[in-house]
Amino acid sequence: MLSKVQEAFSRKSALAKRSAGEQINLRARLISVREQRGLSQQDAAELMGVSEWYIRQIESIDYNPSLTELAQYALILDAVITFSVKTKADI
């Protein structure tokens, strides 16, 4: 039988994995939208007023962009990002 600490850790670990997967899906979707719009990373950088390196960072799994950065990136792609908050009971 798992202790309360082990159970809590297990739940948090599962939520963290799910969150990481959603972040990957979000980035993949943003890249897909950019490509569907026929934009290169350089085009996106010019529209956003940043460097191409910055766009590569936003699209990279190794970078942790802020919600504001992602929202600004989505805007130049004529897209919006929506968020929801779910409790453990909702999942």
C-alpha positions in Angstrom: 0.0 0.0 0.0 1.3 3.4 -1.0 1.8 6.1 1.6 0.1 9.4 1.3 3.4 11.0 0.3 4.0 8.4 -2.4 0.4 8.8 -3.7 0.8 12.6 -3.8 4.1 12.3 -5.7 2.6 9.8 -8.1 -0.3 12.2 -8.9 2.0 15.2 -9.3 4.3 13.2 -11.6 1.3 12.1 -13.8 0.1 15.7 -14.0 3.6 16.9 -14.9 3.9 14.4 -17.7 0.5 15.4 -19.0 1.5 19.1 -18.9 4.7 18.4 -20.7 2.8 16.6 -23.4 0.4 19.4 -23.8 3.3 21.9 -24.2 4.8 19.7 -26.9 1.5 19.6 -28.7 1.0 23.3 -28.4 4.4 24.0 -30.0 3.8 21.4 -32.8 0.4 23.1 -33.5 2.1 26.6 -33.7 4.7 25.2 -36.1 2.0 23.6 -38.2 0.0 26.9 -38.3 3.1 28.8 -39.3 3.9 26.4 -42.1 0.2 26.3 -43.2 0.5 30.1 -43.6 3.5 29.6 -45.8 5.8 31.4 -43.3 9.4 30.5 -42.6 10.9 31.1 -39.2 12.6 34.2 -40.7 9.2 35.5 -41.9 7.7 34.9 -38.5 10.6 36.7 -36.9 10.2 39.8 -39.1 6.4 39.9 -38.4 7.1 39.7 -34.6 10.1 42.1 -34.7 12.5 39.6 -33.2 15.4 37.5 -34.5 15.0 34.2 -36.2 16.9 32.6 -33.3 14.1 33.8 -31.0 11.5 32.0 -33.1 13.6 28.9 -33.1 13.8 29.1 -29.3 10.0 29.5 -29.0 9.5 26.4 -31.3 12.2 24.4 -29.4 11.3 21.9 -26.8 14.4 23.0 -24.9 13.0 26.5 -24.2 10.3 27.4 -21.8 8.5 30.4 -23.2 6.2 32.5 -21.1 2.4 32.5 -21.9 2.9 36.0 -23.1 5.5 35.0 -25.6 3.4 32.2 -26.9 0.3 34.4 -27.2 2.4 37.1 -29.1 3.7 34.4 -31.4 0.2 33.1 -32.1 -1.1 36.6 -32.9 1.4 37.0 -35.7 0.1 33.7 -37.1 -3.5 35.0 -36.9 -4.2 32.5 -34.2 -5.1 32.5 -30.6 -4.2 30.3 -27.7 -6.9 29.3 -25.2 -6.2 27.9 -21.8 -8.2 26.1 -19.2 -7.6 25.1 -15.7 -8.6 21.6 -14.6 -8.6 20.0 -11.2 -7.5 16.5 -10.5 -11.2 15.5 -10.5 -11.6 16.9 -14.0 -8.9 14.8 -15.5 
